[in-house]
Amino acid sequence: MYLIHGFVLVVALSCTQEKKNENSEDSPESFRFSVENTLSLERSSEMVVISLEDLEEKFDSKQDMSFRVFLGEEEISSQLNKKGTDKGLVFVLPTIGANQKLDIEVQASPDLSAPNYPKLTQAELSHKFGGEFKDREYIGGHFENVDSLHVPAEHTDHSWFIRYEGPGWESDLVGYRFYLDWRNGIDVFGKKVKNPVLQDVGQDGFDSYHEPADWGMDVLKVGKTLGLGSIATWEDGKARRVDVTDSLYAEISTNGPVYSSVMTKYYGWDLPSGKTDILANISIHSGTSLSRMDLESTNTIENFATGLIKDPKGELLVSDTDLDYGYIATYGPQSLAGDNLGIAVIYPVGKLKEITEDELSHVLVFDSSDKKMSYYFLAAWEQEPGGITSQEDFKKYLDEEIVKLSNPLKILVK
């Protein structure tokens, strides 16, 4: 089973193992396959995942192994994910031309010394140690990164306990965070550089990231709105974020060079139909501004919703196609820097019930009767390196993205 940009394409894995050097017992085993772009459109930064089950089957081994991916003689950065939504060997194709086919080779070796690939994605969660809560505010202490956190009952908004108030994740193009408290809104860190920056954000214990810095800044005002792709329901003509819960748990499920993800468990979300638990996994890979949200609920959510902040400075854009994916977006001088920012949610058209709005947000309402939902969200700030600077270019970018998502790459097994 191969996954491409989050979509599963099932193929028969019948190719045989090969040796680079048949005379050397230490030479790596390998297998080959092709990736084909069926569109007359060049594609860049396309993610491919080879599942853990297929790796085990291909290399007929249950021992720990390291893997490397080659496009001809060029090695492509990769990583092995054992947790999160996309478990398996992950790599990102730099480019694939219009109607082009690329030959890929995967090598496996018991040598576990992984190559030192450039760090192009990051996910982190950091909270204070050494202080104490007083009246729901954390006094004293210092920040340390952690792999997971059961959110203390004392924690609320502006407790100064969690650095920049929740988990963060980024690619080389953009950063995101969400508030790990009753607000649960998704926010945007615009980046002026391509290197990882989150490790330095909010280290002063305050919200200085709202001011311009060399790395960039927080560019979206979320407030009580849906921000960018926040989890919600549509109730009585209003969008309601994940607010009243029994408890929250967050985990950095993956933090790698080309792919990173954050997993969150919302226990006992109190809905009109009764309580439900939500498992949310947010992921991002290198070379893209798109984050993918994968949701699973223990009970049916009648009117699952998400959407975008409604800003009078951002013009609403709605896709008009017969593709599998569509979008709602806004574009205009709506960033906190006062310049152009585009934000969008890309969604599966087959699950859409309606596009609507309330006083604060543009809202998408979905049929989630199968208790699962996946969608994408993205932000594009004009101060990014090579950033989009016009509504026309932003719409062109979105139109191309939904074409690519609706026409995943094809895998051809040799």
N, C-alpha and C positions, 0 to 999 in steps of 0.2 A: 504494500500500500504506500503510495507516494502522496504527499500533501503539497500543494502549490499555492502559496499565498493564502494558506488557511483552508483550501478546498481539497477534498480527497478525490484522487483518481486511482481506481483499482486496476492493477495490471497483473499479468501472470509473470512471475519471476522465474524464468526458466533458463536464464543464461548460466554458463558454467564459470567456475572460478578459474582465474589465470594467475600465472606467476610472472613477475618481471624478469626473474632469472631462474630457470628451472634447475640450475646446478647449485643454487644456494638455498639451504633450508631456512635461512633467516630472511629471505626476500619476502616482501609483502604480498599477501593475497589481494586480488582486485576483481572488480566486475565493472562492466561498462554499460551505459545506456545513453540514449539521445533525448534531448529536450527540443521540442519544436514549437515555434511561434507561428500560428496559423493566421495571424492578422497582418495586414499590409501597413503595419505600424511598429516602429522600433520600440522596444520595451527595455526598461532599466530597473535594476534592483528588485528582481523577482526572486522571492524566497521559495526554496524547495526543501522538503523534509522527507527523509527516508526513515520509516518507522523502526523502533527498536526490534520488533518482531521480524521484520525483513532483514535487518542487519544480522540478527542471530541465525536466520535461515540461510542467508547468502554465504556467511562465513563459517557456518556449521560449528559454532563455538559458543560456549557459555562463559568463557573466561573474559575478564576485562581486556578490552583492546582499544587502541587509539585508531582514529580514522583520518584520512586526508583526501581532499577532493582536488581533481586536476581537470582543467580545460586545456587540452593539448599539453604543452610543457608548463603552462602557468598554473600554479597552485592557487586555489580559491579559499579564502578564509572560511572556516567552518567551526562548528561546536557540536558536542553531543549533549542533548537534553535528556535528563532522566526524570524530570518533574515538569509540571505545567501542562498546558493543552497540547503543545506540539512536541511530543516525546519522540526523539530520534536524532538522526544526524541532520543538522540544519546548515544550509549554505545559501548564499545570495548571489545570483548571477549578475555581474556588472551590467552587461547589455546583451540583448539578443535582437538582431536586426529583423526587419520586416520579412515574413515568410522564411525565416532562417531556422536551420537545425544545427544544434551544437552537440558534440560528442563529449560525454562526461565520464571520467574514471574515478572510482572510489577505491582507495587502498586501505588495507587493514593491517595492523601490526600489534604484537603483544607489547611492544615498547610503548610505555604509557607517558613518555615525555612529550606533552603536547607542544606544538609550535607556538611561538609568542606572536599571535596575530594582533594587529592594531585594535584598540578598544573603541568600537564605533557605536555601541549601545551601552546602556547602564540602567539598572533599577536599584533603588535603595530605600531604606526606612531607618530613621534615626530618631532616638528619643533621649531624654535626659536621665542621668544617673547621679546619685549623690546628693539629691535635694529631697524635697517633700511637698506634698499637696497641702495647701491651706486655702479653704474656701474655694475649692475647685481650680486653684491656680498653683502651678508648680514653681516653688521658690528654690533658687540655688541650683546647683548641679551642673553637669556638663553633658554635651551630646556625644553619643556613641552609636555607630551603625549596628543594627541587629538584623538577624535573618527573619524574625517573626515577632509578633506582638499581640497578646490578648489585651485589648484596650481596657485600661482601668476604669471602673465605674465612676471615679472622680473626674475623669477627663471630659472636657467639653470644648466648644470653640474658644479660642484665645486663652487656653490654659498654659501656653508656652512650654508644653511638655514634649510635643513632637516637632521636630525641625520642619519648617515650612508647612506644618499642620497635617501632614499625611505622607503616604508613600509618593515617590517620584520615579519617573522613567523617561528615558530620552533616546533618540537616535542621534546621528551626526547632524541632523537638520533641525530638530525641535525637541522641546522638553514638555512634560505634562506632570500634573500632580492631582490628587483629589483629597478633600478634607475628610480625615478619618474620625468623624464625629457625626452628630445628628444631621449635619448639612449634606454630606456626601456629594458635593458638587465637584465637577472636573474643571480644572483651570489650565492655563497655558503659560509656559516659559518660552518667550521668543529668544532665539539664540543668534548672536552675531558671529559665532565661531563654530567650527565643526568638531572640536574636541569635547570630551565630556566635561560638564560644568556643575552638575548637581551637587557634587561633593563639597563645593564651596558656598552653596546657596544657603542663606539663613543661619550661618554659623555665629552671627552676633546675637542670636536669640530673639531677634525682632523681625519685622517685615521690610527690611531695607531693599529686598528684591523688587519692590514696587518702584524703585528709583533706577534710572539708567545706569548700567555698569558696563565694563569692557566686554563681559560675556553676553550681555543682553538684559532682559528684565521680565517680570510678570506683565503680560500684555492684555489680559482679559479680566474684566470686572464681572464676577459671578453673582455675588449678592444672594438673593432669594430665587434666582432664575435657574434654568437647567444648564447654564454655563455652556459646556460643550459635551454633548453625549452622555449626560448624567443619567443614572438609572432612576426610573420613576414609574408612576401609574397615572392614569387619567381618571379623575374622580370629580364628579359634580362640576364639570366644566373647567377644572384646573389641574395642572400637572403637580403631582406630589412626589418629591424625592424620597429616598429611603431614609426616613427620619426616626420613627419610633421602633426600636429593636430591643431584644433582650440583651444582646452582646455583639461585639465585633471582634474579628480576628483577621489579621493581615500577615502575609508572608511573601518574601521575595523568592518566588519559585524559580526564577532563572535570572542570571546576571552574567551575560557573556559578551564576547567581542562582536557578534553579529545579530544577537537576539536576546531580549530581556523581557521579563514578565512579572506581574504582581498578581497574587491570588488573594481574594478577600472573601470571608464567610460572614454573611449577615444572618445572625440567628434570631428567629422570632420576629420578622418584619410584620408589624401589626396592620393588616389590611381589612377592609370591610367584610370580606369573605372568610376571614380568620387568619391566623398566623402562618407564615411560610419562611423557610430558610432559603437564602440565595447564595449560590456559589458563583463568584465573578472572577474571571481571569482576563486581565488586560495585557496585551503583548505588543511589541514593536520590533521591527528589524532594521538593519542598517540601510541607508540610502532612501528612506521613505519618511514622509510626515504622517502616514496612516498608522493609527493604533487600532487594534481589533479588540472588541469586547465580546467575550463568550460567557453567556449566562445560563445557569440551570437552577430551577426552582423545585422544591420538594412538593409544592402544590401549584395548581393552575392559577396564574395571574390573569384575571379577566381582561383587563385593559392595560397591558404593559405599554410603557411609553418612554420616549427619550426626546431630545430636541436641542434647541439652541437658544441662547439669550436673545431677546428682542431688543435691539438697539436702534434708535431712530437714525443713527449715522451709518447703519449697515443695511444695504438693500437686499431684500429676500430674493434668492434664486432657487428655482425648482426645476428639476430635470423633467424632460418631456420625451421619453423614449419607450420602446417596447422591449428593452433589455431586462435581464434578470436583476440588475441593480439600478437603483435610482439615488437621488440625493436631494436634500434641502441644504441651503447654504446662505450665508450673508457675506457681503463684501463692502468695505468702505473705511473711512477714517475712524474706526471704532476701537483701535488699540488704546491702551493706557498711555502710550507715548504720543497719541494724537495723530498717528499716521495710519496707513492702510493695513488692514488685517482681514483675511478671509478665514471663515470657519465653516465646517460642513459635517454632516452626518450622512454616510453612505449606507443604504439599507437594502435588504432583500425585498424586492417588489411583491413577491408572492405572499408575504406575511403582513403587508400593510393593510390596515383597516381604514385609516383616514389621516389626512394632514390637517391640523387645526392649530389653534392658538389660544392662549389666555393673556392676561394683562402683561405678563413678564416674559413669556417664551413662545417661540415657534415649536410646535409639538407634533411628533409622529406617534400614532397609536397603532399597536400591532396585535395580531392574533398569536398568542403564545400558548395555545391549548396543549401543545406537546411539551410544555414546561421548559423549553429551550429557546434561546434567541441569540443571534450573533449579528453584529453590525460593526461598522468602522466609523471613526471620527478623525478629523484632522484640522490643523491650523496652518496658515501660511502668512507670515509676517514680512512686510516689504524690506525690513532691515536684515533679513537672513542673507548669507552669502548667495548671490544670484537669485534673490527673492523676487516673488511675483509682485508687480507694481501697478497692475491695472485689473479692473473687473473683467475685461475681455479675456485676458490671459488666465485669470483664475477660473473662469467658466470653461475655457478650453482645456485646462488641466483636469478639472472635474469630469468633463465629458470623456476624456481619454481614460481616466481611472475607471469609470463604470464600464466602459467597453472592455478593458483588460480584465476586470473582475468577472465580467459576464462571459469571457472567453479565456479560461485558464490555459496555460501552456500544456502541451501534450507530451507524455512520456512514451518513448519507444524503446522497448527492451531488445537488446541485440541477441 
